[in-house]
Amino acid sequence: MIGDLSYGVDIMDDGRVPGVGTRRLLRARTDKVMALRSQIPDLVGLPTHDPTTARRLLKAEARRRGR
């Protein structure tokens, strides 16, 4: 989840507008993702350009299997 919207989950978690583009659109899209994350606590942010994305996905999958 997230893809090219942000370079890192921490950017979004800090409330900063991520990525490159029209700030108004980035803010609106970021707000939608954050709202979805608040409704689905297990939702994992996977930014395409974040080098920790693969590790984050593996951890999330391990947690899911451990249930």
C-alpha positions in Angstrom: 0.0 0.0 0.0 1.3 3.5 -0.8 3.5 2.7 -3.9 4.8 6.0 -5.4 2.8 8.4 -3.1 5.7 8.7 -0.7 9.4 7.9 -0.4 8.9 6.6 3.1 6.2 5.7 5.7 7.9 7.9 8.3 7.3 11.0 6.1 3.6 10.3 6.1 3.6 9.4 9.8 5.2 12.7 10.6 2.3 14.5 8.8 4.6 15.8 6.1 3.5 16.0 2.5 5.4 13.3 0.7 6.7 12.9 -2.9 6.9 15.2 -5.8 3.9 16.9 -7.5 1.0 19.2 -6.7 1.0 19.7 -2.9 -2.7 20.0 -2.7 -3.2 16.6 -4.5 -0.5 15.0 -2.5 -2.1 16.2 0.8 -5.5 14.9 -0.2 -4.1 11.5 -1.2 -2.0 11.3 1.9 -5.0 12.1 4.0 -7.0 9.3 2.4 -4.2 6.8 3.0 -3.8 7.9 6.6 -7.6 7.6 7.1 -7.5 4.1 5.7 -4.6 3.2 7.9 -6.5 4.4 11.0 -9.4 2.2 10.0 -7.3 -0.9 9.3 -4.5 -1.0 11.9 -2.7 -3.9 10.3 -2.4 -2.1 6.9 1.2 -2.0 5.9 2.7 1.0 4.1 4.9 -0.2 1.3 6.5 2.8 -0.5 8.2 1.8 -3.7 11.4 3.8 -3.2 12.0 2.9 0.4 14.8 0.4 0.8 13.1 -1.1 3.9 9.9 -2.0 2.1 10.8 -5.6 1.5 11.7 -6.1 5.1 8.5 -4.4 6.2 6.5 -6.7 4.0 8.2 -9.8 5.3 7.5 -8.7 8.9 3.9 -8.1 8.2 3.5 -11.4 6.5 5.2 -13.2 9.4 2.8 -11.5 11.8 -0.2 -12.4 9.7 0.9 -16.1 9.6 1.5 -16.1 13.3 -2.2 -15.4 14.1 
